[in-house]
Amino acid sequence: MEEDAKFSLDRAELLITRLSDLYNLYYTKVQYDLNEVIKKLTSVSILFLPITAIASVYAVAFPSIWQSLLNISALVFLSPVIIVTAIMAIYLRRKGWL
């Protein structure tokens, strides 16, 4: 009887250890999936950063967006921002973040 109890106790400890390992595997998978989602959200926010900068400059400096877009200075200001945004999008897509 004592040997059966000892065997059952050893078996229970083994099952508890396996259950703990399975829980750790599940927790690792959930954390990995969450990291992937956060990576994609960060990529999208990086792409919208130059657009936000443009919007804030236009909101403060220009009375009308349509009138200011017709100026050559707007083109000079917008072209580097558009180029940088395109380069960041290409880079993030090659890395697999988008």
C-alpha positions, 0 to 999 in steps of 0.5 A, spaced: 500 500 500 505 504 501 509 503 495 502 504 491 502 511 495 509 513 493 508 511 486 502 515 485 505 521 489 511 520 484 506 520 478 502 526 480 509 530 481 511 528 474 504 530 471 504 537 475 511 538 472 508 537 465 502 541 466 507 547 468 511 546 462 505 546 457 502 552 461 509 555 459 509 553 452 502 556 451 504 563 455 510 563 450 505 563 444 501 568 447 506 573 448 509 571 441 502 573 438 502 579 442 509 582 440 507 581 433 501 585 433 505 590 437 510 590 432 505 591 426 502 597 430 508 600 431 510 600 424 503 603 422 504 609 427 511 610 424 508 611 417 503 616 420 509 620 424 511 624 418 503 625 416 502 628 423 508 633 422 505 635 416 498 636 419 501 640 425 505 645 421 499 646 416 495 647 422 499 653 425 503 656 419 498 656 414 490 659 414 488 655 408 491 648 406 488 649 398 492 655 397 498 653 401 499 647 396 499 651 390 505 654 392 512 651 390 514 652 398 509 647 399 512 642 394 519 643 397 516 641 404 512 636 402 517 632 397 522 630 402 516 628 407 513 623 402 520 620 400 522 619 407 515 615 408 515 611 402 522 609 404 520 607 411 514 603 408 519 599 403 524 598 409 518 595 414 515 591 408 522 588 407 523 587 414 516 583 414 513 588 419 507 590 415 
